Amino acid sequence: MASTLAQEQQEQQEQQEQERQARRAGQERQARSDAGAPSGPLPLPLGQGATHTVTNQAPPLAPYDAAKDAALLEGLSREGAGWAEADLRRLGALAGSVEAQEWAEQANRHEPVLRTHDRYGNRVDEVDFHPAWHHLMRTAVAEGLAGAPWADDRPGAHVARSAGGLVWGHTDAGHGCPTSMTYAAVPSLRAQPELAAVYEPLLTARVYEPGLRVPAEKQGLLAGMGMTEKQGGSDVRTNTTAATPTAEPGVYTLRGHKWFTSAPMCDVFLVLAQAPGGLSCFLVPRVLPDGSRNTFRIQRLKDKLGNRSNASSEPEFDGTVAWLVGPEGRGVKTIIEMVNCTRLDCVMMSAALMRKTLVEAGHHVRHRRAFGALLIDQPLMRNVLADLALESEAATTLTLRLAGAADRTVGAGGGGDEAAFRRIATAVGKFWVTKRGPAFTAEALECLGGNGYVEESGMPRHYREAPLLSIWEGSGNVNALDVLRALGREPGTAEALFAELDLTRGADARLDAAVARLRAGLGEASPAGARRLVELMALTLQASLLVRHAPPAVADAFCATRLGGDWGHSFGTLPDSADVDAILERALPG
């Protein structure tokens, strides 16, 4: 106990010192700015290291306003959460602050560390995180980015959460994993009302309380997910983890090995295992009600491409106590609502990465000169940025439309056409927006040239993160085939999609022609052609939303390029007819 207290005191001291340093740096930078001096390091006088005087470099971006995005703010109001704008703007200022940007950098530089045993040889299976991670998590939970919307009766609560994720995503993507799973666990847990009665109030709380303790004794909880296993991956029906009933009704013991279980320091997990009645869903707490540790042996942490601030693990279950969630044999059906919610977050996080890297690129080109002019004034660079801006706005607008559908179905307990639209459009958006992310971030990185290729720019971190969102919750093939499955098995999904598209009938000939191609293609849908079909669904849906809600310059350029064929094979190939100035003024205002 004394050791733990000393460790907590040391961490608090480290946090306070880091915060002091961040404040000093921000104050010094602001003071130089107020005096008209450059915001970067002061140059040395001539004769004193003059060869190292820095010129023609962009100043630091931070502090900036991450919520300064017309597409975001308009979508927030349109989808029913205009009441959250003041909080969103406040969060945007925090996300773009020097302090929060440094938290993100530190959390990724000081990666989580696994401790399987304590000094005496006792099994503890804990993961230690840098204080910066806890700052990020504490803010995200307090701002309602975890389970809070489920306890908020205001229309638009789920939209407000997604908008907050689009803004807070300008910091670090890794901590979005536990907040997303906590959000997504609530509707699945409701399949077992007696468990939901205990855990839901804590999963929806705005209190971040790290450390393994009896869940019911904490002020707030985080939830994780354990679905995949090494032999099957996305084919979860081949899971071999076994669930054995105990003498107590609804209580089982698990034995098996999970392959990708992120954020192992969460308090509870929803996992899939084979019960006597078939594949079933279970709730697994890290600490049991009597205060003892549940068996959750973390074999190792994954050495990943990106998402490095977050720990992903392989836990082993051996006599692990678990509570059944939903009926035996209905595990996939029970946990699928959790999957649908996290798929929405994959779209949202991809859109946030796009916007963040676009802002970074826009900032750089406004300060960097080449060939006699600022990069922002070079016609080809403007074409590239405008093309990226179109992609970013389309992703943001689709994210908020999907969040609105979630709010009007799962949030309000509704169904009908909006539920059918949410079902198919979320899978479509998950496939397409996450696929666009890696190419987008690579192009934004290239706008910075060699400066973007070095770690301290932050751009390599964003680039490594981008592919995850296409893999998480089903890679491209899984999502494309899921769309076909929905079309074939769930009546009303196709009708709901076309009802949405028909809202813009006659507004743009290129969009009308693309929708006609889509209707014809549905009759010829095949597994081999699933990606082609879903891509067309995504583009027509994005175009329809932009035609309805974006300025004419944005909608016209998107339809001309993505649907009309007046486009090349890389970003920066907009036609001369595109109103690049208007697009950039909207996306990157002064």
C-alpha positions as CSV (number, residue, x, y, z in Angstrom):
1,M,0.0,0.0,0.0
2,A,2.8,2.4,0.9
3,S,4.6,1.5,-2.4
4,T,1.4,2.3,-4.3
5,L,0.9,5.6,-2.5
6,A,4.5,6.6,-3.2
7,Q,4.1,5.7,-6.8
8,E,0.9,7.8,-7.1
9,Q,2.6,10.7,-5.4
10,Q,5.5,10.5,-7.8
11,E,3.1,10.4,-10.8
12,Q,1.3,13.4,-9.5
13,Q,4.6,15.3,-9.2
14,E,5.6,14.4,-12.7
15,Q,2.2,15.5,-14.0
16,Q,2.5,18.8,-12.3
17,E,6.0,19.4,-13.6
18,Q,4.9,18.5,-17.1
19,E,2.0,20.9,-16.9
20,R,4.2,23.7,-15.6
21,Q,6.6,23.2,-18.5
22,A,3.8,23.2,-21.0
23,R,2.3,26.4,-19.6
24,R,5.7,28.1,-19.6
25,A,6.3,27.1,-23.2
26,G,2.9,28.4,-24.2
27,Q,3.3,31.7,-22.3
28,E,6.8,32.3,-23.9
29,R,5.4,31.5,-27.3
30,Q,2.4,33.8,-26.8
31,A,4.7,36.6,-25.4
32,R,6.9,36.5,-28.5
33,S,3.8,36.5,-30.7
34,D,2.3,39.5,-28.9
35,A,5.6,41.3,-29.4
36,G,5.6,40.6,-33.1
37,A,8.4,38.1,-32.9
38,P,8.5,34.7,-34.6
39,S,6.8,32.0,-32.6
40,G,9.6,29.5,-33.0
41,P,13.1,29.6,-31.3
42,L,14.7,33.0,-31.4
43,P,17.6,33.2,-34.0
44,L,21.1,33.7,-32.8
45,P,22.8,37.1,-33.6
46,L,25.1,37.1,-36.6
47,G,28.5,35.9,-35.8
48,Q,27.2,33.6,-33.1
49,G,26.2,30.4,-35.0
50,A,24.7,32.4,-37.9
51,T,24.7,29.3,-40.1
52,H,22.0,27.9,-37.8
53,T,19.6,30.8,-38.1
54,V,16.2,29.2,-39.0
55,T,14.2,30.8,-41.9
56,N,11.4,29.6,-44.1
57,Q,10.0,27.2,-41.6
58,A,6.4,27.1,-40.4
59,P,5.9,28.1,-36.7
60,P,4.2,25.6,-34.4
61,L,0.6,25.0,-35.2
62,A,-0.5,24.9,-31.5
63,P,-2.4,26.6,-30.1
64,Y,-5.2,26.4,-32.6
65,D,-9.0,25.8,-32.6
66,A,-9.7,22.2,-33.6
67,A,-13.4,23.0,-33.8
68,K,-13.0,25.7,-36.5
69,D,-14.6,23.6,-39.2
70,A,-17.7,24.8,-41.0
71,A,-18.8,21.3,-42.1
72,L,-18.5,20.1,-38.5
73,L,-20.5,22.9,-37.0
74,E,-23.2,22.9,-39.6
75,G,-23.6,19.2,-39.3
76,L,-23.8,19.4,-35.5
77,S,-26.8,21.7,-35.8
78,R,-28.4,19.9,-38.7
79,E,-28.4,16.5,-36.9
80,G,-30.0,17.9,-33.8
81,A,-27.2,18.8,-31.4
82,G,-26.8,22.5,-31.9
83,W,-27.2,22.8,-28.1
84,A,-23.7,21.3,-27.8
85,E,-21.9,23.9,-29.9
86,A,-20.5,26.0,-27.0
87,D,-19.0,22.8,-25.3
88,L,-17.7,21.7,-28.7
89,R,-15.9,25.0,-29.3
90,R,-14.4,24.8,-25.8
91,L,-13.2,21.3,-26.4
92,G,-11.8,22.4,-29.7
93,A,-9.7,25.0,-28.0
94,L,-8.4,22.5,-25.5
95,A,-7.7,19.9,-28.2
96,G,-5.6,22.4,-30.2
97,S,-3.8,23.7,-27.1
98,V,0.0,23.3,-26.6
99,E,-0.7,21.2,-23.5
100,A,-3.1,18.7,-25.1
101,Q,-0.9,18.3,-28.2
102,E,2.0,17.5,-25.9
103,W,-0.1,15.0,-24.0
104,A,-0.7,13.2,-27.3
105,E,3.0,13.2,-28.2
106,Q,4.1,12.0,-24.8
107,A,1.5,9.2,-24.7
108,N,2.9,7.8,-27.9
109,R,6.5,8.3,-27.1
110,H,6.2,6.6,-23.7
111,E,4.3,3.4,-24.6
112,P,2.4,1.2,-22.2
113,V,4.4,-1.4,-20.3
114,L,3.2,-4.8,-19.2
115,R,3.8,-6.0,-15.6
116,T,2.8,-9.7,-15.3
117,H,4.1,-10.1,-11.7
118,D,4.8,-8.0,-8.7
119,R,8.1,-8.0,-6.9
120,Y,7.1,-11.0,-4.8
121,G,6.2,-13.2,-7.8
122,N,2.4,-12.7,-7.5
123,R,0.5,-12.5,-10.8
124,V,-0.8,-9.0,-11.3
125,D,-1.3,-8.6,-15.1
126,E,-1.3,-4.8,-15.1
127,V,-0.3,-2.3,-17.8
128,D,1.4,0.9,-16.8
129,F,0.6,4.1,-18.8
130,H,2.4,7.4,-19.0
131,P,0.6,10.3,-17.1
132,A,-0.2,11.9,-20.4
133,W,-2.4,8.9,-21.3
134,H,-4.4,9.5,-18.1
135,H,-4.8,13.2,-18.9
136,L,-6.2,12.3,-22.3
137,M,-8.5,9.7,-20.9
138,R,-9.7,11.8,-18.0
139,T,-10.7,14.6,-20.5
140,A,-12.4,12.3,-23.0
141,V,-14.5,10.6,-20.3
142,A,-15.4,13.9,-18.6
143,E,-16.4,15.4,-22.0
144,G,-18.9,12.6,-22.6
145,L,-16.9,10.7,-25.3
146,A,-17.3,7.3,-23.6
147,G,-20.7,6.0,-22.4
148,A,-22.3,9.3,-21.4
149,P,-24.8,9.6,-24.3
150,W,-26.8,6.6,-23.1
151,A,-27.6,8.5,-19.9
152,D,-28.5,11.7,-21.7
153,D,-32.1,12.1,-22.7
154,R,-31.5,15.2,-24.9
155,P,-32.1,14.6,-28.7
156,G,-28.7,14.7,-30.4
157,A,-26.7,13.3,-27.5
158,H,-25.0,10.7,-29.7
159,V,-24.4,13.3,-32.4
160,A,-22.8,15.6,-29.9
161,R,-20.5,12.7,-28.8
162,S,-19.4,12.0,-32.4
163,A,-18.8,15.7,-33.0
164,G,-16.7,15.7,-29.8
165,G,-14.7,12.7,-31.1
166,L,-14.1,14.6,-34.4
167,V,-12.6,17.4,-32.4
168,W,-10.8,15.6,-29.6
169,G,-9.4,13.2,-32.3
170,H,-6.9,16.0,-33.1
171,T,-4.9,14.8,-30.1
172,D,-4.3,11.1,-29.9
173,A,-6.2,8.3,-31.6
174,G,-5.1,5.5,-29.3
175,H,-7.2,6.4,-26.3
176,G,-10.2,6.5,-28.5
177,C,-10.2,2.7,-28.4
178,P,-11.3,2.3,-24.7
179,T,-13.7,5.2,-24.9
180,S,-15.3,3.7,-28.0
181,M,-15.7,0.3,-26.5
182,T,-17.2,1.7,-23.4
183,Y,-19.7,3.6,-25.5
184,A,-20.5,0.5,-27.6
185,A,-20.8,-2.0,-24.7
186,V,-24.0,-0.4,-23.2
187,P,-26.5,-1.5,-25.8
188,S,-25.2,-5.1,-25.8
189,L,-25.2,-5.3,-22.1
190,R,-28.8,-4.3,-22.0
191,A,-29.6,-7.8,-23.4
192,Q,-29.1,-8.9,-19.7
193,P,-31.1,-6.3,-17.7
194,E,-29.9,-7.4,-14.3
195,L,-26.3,-6.9,-15.3
196,A,-27.1,-3.6,-17.0
197,A,-28.8,-2.3,-13.8
198,V,-25.4,-2.8,-12.0
199,Y,-22.9,-1.7,-14.7
200,E,-24.7,0.8,-16.9
201,P,-24.7,3.7,-14.5
202,L,-21.0,3.3,-14.1
203,L,-20.2,2.9,-17.8
204,T,-22.2,6.1,-18.5
205,A,-20.5,8.1,-15.8
206,R,-18.2,11.0,-16.7
207,V,-15.6,9.9,-14.1
208,Y,-12.3,8.3,-15.2
209,E,-11.0,6.2,-12.3
210,P,-8.0,4.1,-13.4
211,G,-6.8,1.1,-11.4
212,L,-8.2,-2.4,-10.8
213,R,-10.8,-2.5,-8.0
214,V,-14.2,-4.0,-7.4
215,P,-16.3,-2.4,-10.3
216,A,-19.3,-1.6,-8.1
217,E,-17.1,0.4,-5.7
218,K,-15.7,2.7,-8.4
219,Q,-17.3,6.0,-9.7
220,G,-16.8,5.2,-13.3
221,L,-15.9,2.1,-15.5
222,L,-14.4,1.4,-18.8
223,A,-15.4,-1.6,-21.0
224,G,-13.4,-3.6,-23.5
225,M,-14.1,-6.4,-26.0
226,G,-12.6,-9.8,-26.7
227,M,-13.9,-11.4,-29.9
228,T,-11.1,-12.6,-32.1
229,E,-8.9,-15.7,-31.6
230,K,-5.7,-16.6,-33.4
231,Q,-7.1,-19.4,-35.5
232,G,-10.1,-17.5,-36.8
233,G,-9.8,-13.7,-36.7
234,S,-13.0,-12.2,-38.0
235,D,-14.5,-15.6,-38.3
236,V,-15.6,-15.6,-34.7
237,R,-17.8,-18.6,-35.0
238,T,-14.7,-20.7,-35.1
239,N,-13.7,-19.5,-31.6
240,T,-12.4,-22.3,-29.3
241,T,-12.7,-20.5,-25.9
242,A,-14.9,-22.8,-23.9
243,A,-17.6,-21.6,-21.4
244,T,-18.6,-24.1,-18.7
245,P,-21.7,-23.4,-16.6
246,T,-21.4,-23.4,-12.8
247,A,-23.9,-24.2,-10.1
248,E,-24.9,-20.5,-10.0
249,P,-27.4,-19.6,-12.7
250,G,-25.9,-17.3,-15.4
251,V,-22.4,-17.8,-14.1
252,Y,-19.7,-19.7,-16.2
253,T,-16.0,-20.3,-16.2
254,L,-14.0,-19.6,-19.4
255,R,-10.9,-21.3,-20.7
256,G,-9.2,-20.1,-23.8
257,H,-6.8,-17.5,-25.4
258,K,-7.9,-14.2,-27.1
259,W,-5.9,-12.7,-29.9
260,F,-6.6,-9.0,-30.0
261,T,-8.0,-7.5,-26.8
262,S,-7.3,-3.8,-26.6
263,A,-7.1,-1.7,-23.5
264,P,-6.6,-4.6,-21.0
265,M,-6.8,-2.2,-18.1
266,C,-10.5,-1.7,-18.7
267,D,-12.7,-2.9,-15.8
268,V,-15.0,-5.2,-17.7
269,F,-15.0,-7.0,-21.1
270,L,-17.6,-8.4,-23.4
271,V,-16.2,-11.6,-24.9
272,L,-17.4,-14.5,-27.0
273,A,-17.0,-18.1,-26.0
274,Q,-18.5,-21.5,-26.8
275,A,-21.2,-22.5,-24.3
276,P,-23.1,-25.8,-24.4
277,G,-25.8,-24.0,-26.5
278,G,-23.3,-22.5,-28.9
279,L,-21.3,-19.3,-29.3
280,S,-22.4,-16.9,-26.5
281,C,-21.6,-13.5,-25.1
282,F,-20.2,-13.0,-21.6
283,L,-19.3,-10.2,-19.3
284,V,-15.8,-10.7,-17.7
285,P,-14.7,-8.3,-14.9
286,R,-11.0,-7.9,-14.1
287,V,-11.9,-7.9,-10.4
288,L,-14.6,-10.1,-8.9
289,P,-17.3,-8.8,-6.4
290,D,-15.3,-10.3,-3.5
291,G,-12.2,-8.2,-4.4
292,S,-10.1,-11.0,-5.8
293,R,-8.5,-10.8,-9.2
294,N,-10.3,-12.7,-12.0
295,T,-8.0,-14.9,-14.0
296,F,-6.9,-12.6,-16.9
297,R,-3.4,-13.5,-17.8
298,I,-1.9,-11.0,-20.2
299,Q,0.5,-13.1,-22.3
300,R,2.0,-10.2,-24.2
301,L,1.2,-6.7,-25.6
302,K,1.1,-6.4,-29.4
303,D,4.0,-4.6,-31.2
304,K,1.8,-2.7,-33.6
305,L,2.2,-0.5,-36.6
306,G,0.2,2.4,-35.0
307,N,-2.1,3.1,-32.1
308,R,0.9,2.7,-29.9
309,S,-0.3,4.8,-27.0
310,N,-2.9,2.2,-26.5
311,A,-2.1,-1.4,-25.3
312,S,-3.5,-4.3,-27.3
313,S,-3.1,-7.7,-25.6
314,E,-3.5,-11.4,-25.7
315,P,-5.2,-12.5,-22.5
316,E,-5.5,-16.1,-21.4
317,F,-8.6,-17.3,-19.6
318,D,-8.3,-20.3,-17.2
319,G,-11.2,-20.7,-14.9
320,T,-12.1,-17.1,-15.5
321,V,-15.5,-16.2,-14.0
322,A,-18.0,-14.8,-16.5
323,W,-21.7,-13.8,-16.6
324,L,-23.9,-14.7,-19.6
325,V,-25.2,-11.8,-21.6
326,G,-28.2,-12.7,-23.7
327,P,-29.3,-16.2,-24.5
328,E,-26.8,-19.1,-25.1
329,G,-26.0,-19.5,-28.7
330,R,-26.9,-15.9,-29.6
331,G,-23.5,-14.4,-28.9
332,V,-23.0,-12.7,-32.3
333,K,-26.5,-11.3,-32.3
334,T,-25.9,-10.0,-28.7
335,I,-22.6,-8.4,-29.4
336,I,-23.4,-7.1,-32.9
337,E,-24.8,-3.8,-31.6
338,M,-21.5,-3.2,-29.9
339,V,-19.8,-3.8,-33.3
340,N,-22.2,-1.4,-35.1
341,C,-21.4,1.3,-32.6
342,T,-17.6,0.9,-32.9
343,R,-17.9,0.8,-36.7
344,L,-19.4,4.3,-36.4
345,D,-16.4,5.3,-34.4
346,C,-14.1,3.9,-37.0
347,V,-15.7,6.3,-39.5
348,M,-15.5,9.1,-37.0
349,M,-11.9,8.5,-36.2
350,S,-10.9,8.3,-39.8
351,A,-12.6,11.6,-40.5
352,A,-10.9,13.2,-37.5
353,L,-7.5,12.0,-38.8
354,M,-8.3,13.5,-42.2
355,R,-9.2,16.8,-40.7
356,K,-6.2,16.9,-38.4
357,T,-3.7,16.2,-41.2
358,L,-5.5,18.6,-43.5
359,V,-5.1,21.4,-40.9
360,E,-1.4,20.5,-40.5
361,A,-0.9,20.6,-44.2
362,G,-2.7,23.9,-44.6
363,H,-0.8,25.5,-41.8
364,H,2.6,24.4,-43.3
365,V,1.9,25.7,-46.8
366,R,0.8,29.1,-45.5
367,H,4.2,29.7,-44.1
368,R,6.6,27.8,-46.4
369,R,8.0,29.4,-49.5
370,A,9.3,27.6,-52.6
371,F,10.2,28.8,-56.1
372,G,9.5,32.4,-55.3
373,A,6.1,32.1,-53.6
374,L,4.3,30.7,-50.6
375,L,3.2,27.1,-51.2
376,I,-0.4,28.1,-50.5
377,D,-0.2,30.4,-53.6
378,Q,1.2,27.7,-55.9
379,P,-1.7,26.5,-58.2
380,L,-0.9,22.8,-58.0
381,M,-0.6,22.8,-54.2
382,R,-3.9,24.6,-54.0
383,N,-5.4,21.8,-56.2
384,V,-4.1,19.2,-53.9
385,L,-5.4,20.9,-50.8
386,A,-8.8,21.5,-52.3
387,D,-9.0,17.9,-53.3
388,L,-8.2,16.8,-49.8
389,A,-10.7,19.3,-48.4
390,L,-13.5,17.7,-50.5
391,E,-12.6,14.3,-49.1
392,S,-12.5,15.6,-45.6
393,E,-15.8,17.4,-45.8
394,A,-17.5,14.3,-47.3
395,A,-16.2,12.1,-44.5
396,T,-17.2,14.6,-41.7
397,T,-20.7,15.1,-43.2
398,L,-21.3,11.3,-43.5
399,T,-20.0,10.7,-39.9
400,L,-22.5,13.2,-38.5
401,R,-25.4,11.8,-40.7
402,L,-24.6,8.3,-39.3
403,A,-24.5,9.6,-35.8
404,G,-27.8,11.3,-36.4
405,A,-29.3,7.9,-37.5
406,A,-27.9,6.3,-34.3
407,D,-29.4,9.0,-32.2
408,R,-32.8,8.5,-33.8
409,T,-32.7,4.7,-33.4
410,V,-30.6,3.3,-30.6
411,G,-30.6,6.6,-28.7
412,A,-34.4,7.1,-29.0
413,G,-35.4,3.4,-29.1
414,G,-36.8,3.9,-32.6
415,G,-36.8,1.7,-35.7
416,G,-38.3,1.8,-39.1
417,D,-36.6,3.4,-42.1
418,E,-34.0,5.3,-40.1
419,A,-32.9,2.0,-38.4
420,A,-32.7,0.3,-41.7
421,F,-30.7,3.2,-43.1
422,R,-28.3,3.1,-40.1
423,R,-27.8,-0.6,-40.6
424,I,-26.6,-0.4,-44.2
425,A,-25.1,3.1,-44.3
426,T,-22.8,2.4,-41.2
427,A,-21.3,-0.6,-42.9
428,V,-20.9,1.3,-46.2
429,G,-19.3,4.2,-44.4
430,K,-17.0,2.0,-42.4
431,F,-15.8,0.4,-45.7
432,W,-15.2,3.5,-47.6
433,V,-14.1,6.3,-45.3
434,T,-11.6,4.1,-43.5
435,K,-10.2,3.0,-46.9
436,R,-9.7,6.6,-47.9
437,G,-7.8,7.4,-44.7
438,P,-4.3,6.0,-45.5
439,A,-4.1,7.6,-49.0
440,F,-5.4,10.9,-47.5
441,T,-2.9,11.0,-44.7
442,A,0.0,10.1,-47.0
443,E,-0.9,13.0,-49.3
444,A,-1.2,15.4,-46.4
445,L,2.1,14.3,-45.1
446,E,3.7,14.9,-48.5
447,C,2.5,18.5,-48.4
448,L,5.1,19.0,-45.7
449,G,7.8,17.2,-47.7
450,G,10.7,16.0,-45.7
451,N,9.5,17.9,-42.7
452,G,6.4,15.7,-42.6
453,Y,8.5,12.5,-42.8
454,V,10.2,13.0,-39.4
455,E,8.6,11.8,-36.2
456,E,8.6,15.2,-34.4
457,S,6.2,16.6,-37.0
458,G,3.5,14.1,-35.8
459,M,2.5,13.2,-39.3
460,P,4.1,9.7,-39.3
461,R,2.1,8.9,-36.2
462,H,-1.1,9.8,-38.0
463,Y,0.0,7.9,-41.1
464,R,0.6,4.7,-39.0
465,E,-2.7,5.1,-37.3
466,A,-4.8,5.4,-40.5
467,P,-4.8,1.7,-41.6
468,L,-6.0,0.4,-38.2
469,L,-9.5,1.9,-38.7
470,S,-10.1,-0.2,-41.9
471,I,-9.0,-3.4,-40.1
472,W,-10.7,-2.8,-36.7
473,E,-14.2,-4.3,-36.5
474,G,-13.9,-6.1,-39.8
475,S,-11.6,-5.3,-42.7
476,G,-12.7,-4.2,-46.1
477,N,-13.9,-7.6,-47.3
478,V,-15.8,-8.3,-44.1
479,N,-17.7,-5.0,-44.3
480,A,-18.4,-5.2,-48.1
481,L,-19.8,-8.7,-47.7
482,D,-21.8,-7.5,-44.7
483,V,-23.5,-4.9,-46.9
484,L,-24.5,-7.7,-49.3
485,R,-25.8,-9.7,-46.4
486,A,-27.9,-6.9,-45.2
487,L,-29.3,-6.3,-48.6
488,G,-30.3,-10.0,-48.9
489,R,-31.5,-10.7,-45.4
490,E,-32.8,-7.5,-44.0
491,P,-35.8,-6.2,-45.9
492,G,-35.9,-2.4,-46.1
493,T,-32.2,-1.6,-46.1
494,A,-32.0,-1.0,-49.9
495,E,-35.2,1.0,-49.8
496,A,-33.9,3.1,-46.9
497,L,-30.7,3.8,-48.8
498,F,-32.5,4.8,-52.0
499,A,-35.0,6.9,-50.0
500,E,-32.0,8.9,-48.8
501,L,-30.5,9.2,-52.2
502,D,-33.9,10.3,-53.7
503,L,-33.9,13.4,-51.6
504,T,-31.6,15.0,-54.2
505,R,-33.2,13.6,-57.3
506,G,-32.9,16.1,-60.1
507,A,-30.4,18.3,-58.3
508,D,-27.3,17.0,-60.2
509,A,-27.3,15.0,-63.4
510,R,-24.0,13.2,-62.5
511,L,-25.5,12.1,-59.2
512,D,-28.7,11.0,-60.8
513,A,-26.7,8.9,-63.3
514,A,-24.7,7.3,-60.5
515,V,-27.8,6.4,-58.6
516,A,-29.2,4.8,-61.7
517,R,-26.0,2.7,-62.1
518,L,-26.3,1.7,-58.4
519,R,-29.9,0.5,-58.9
520,A,-28.9,-1.6,-61.9
521,G,-25.9,-3.0,-60.0
522,L,-28.0,-4.3,-57.1
523,G,-29.6,-6.8,-59.4
524,E,-26.2,-8.2,-60.3
525,A,-24.6,-8.0,-56.9
526,S,-22.1,-10.8,-56.3
527,P,-19.4,-11.5,-53.6
528,A,-16.6,-10.9,-56.1
529,G,-18.0,-7.5,-57.0
530,A,-19.0,-6.4,-53.5
531,R,-16.3,-3.8,-53.1
532,R,-17.2,-2.1,-56.4
533,L,-20.8,-2.0,-55.4
534,V,-20.2,-0.7,-51.9
535,E,-17.8,2.0,-53.2
536,L,-20.5,3.3,-55.5
537,M,-23.0,3.3,-52.6
538,A,-20.6,5.3,-50.5
539,L,-19.8,7.9,-53.2
540,T,-23.5,8.4,-54.1
541,L,-24.4,8.8,-50.4
542,Q,-21.6,11.3,-49.8
543,A,-22.5,13.2,-52.9
544,S,-26.1,13.3,-52.0
545,L,-25.3,14.7,-48.6
546,L,-23.0,17.4,-50.1
547,V,-25.5,18.4,-52.7
548,R,-28.1,18.9,-50.0
549,H,-25.9,20.6,-47.4
550,A,-22.6,21.9,-48.7
551,P,-21.9,25.1,-50.7
552,P,-22.3,24.7,-54.5
553,A,-18.5,24.8,-55.1
554,V,-18.0,21.8,-52.8
555,A,-20.9,19.7,-54.1
556,D,-20.1,20.5,-57.8
557,A,-16.4,19.6,-57.5
558,F,-17.2,16.4,-55.6
559,C,-19.8,15.2,-58.1
560,A,-17.6,16.1,-61.1
561,T,-14.7,14.2,-59.8
562,R,-16.0,11.3,-57.7
563,L,-19.0,10.6,-59.9
564,G,-18.5,12.4,-63.2
565,G,-15.1,10.9,-64.1
566,D,-13.4,14.3,-64.4
567,W,-10.6,13.2,-62.0
568,G,-7.3,11.5,-62.1
569,H,-5.9,8.7,-60.0
570,S,-4.4,10.7,-57.2
571,F,-5.3,13.7,-55.1
572,G,-4.6,17.1,-56.7
573,T,-6.3,16.3,-60.1
574,L,-9.3,18.5,-59.8
575,P,-10.5,19.9,-63.2
576,D,-9.9,23.6,-64.0
577,S,-13.6,24.2,-63.6
578,A,-13.4,23.5,-59.8
579,D,-13.8,26.6,-57.6
580,V,-10.6,25.9,-55.7
581,D,-10.6,29.3,-54.0
582,A,-14.1,28.8,-52.5
583,I,-13.3,25.2,-51.4
584,L,-10.1,26.3,-49.6
585,E,-11.8,29.4,-48.0
586,R,-14.4,27.1,-46.5
587,A,-11.9,24.3,-45.4
588,L,-9.0,26.5,-44.2
589,P,-10.3,29.9,-43.2
590,G,-7.8,32.5,-42.2
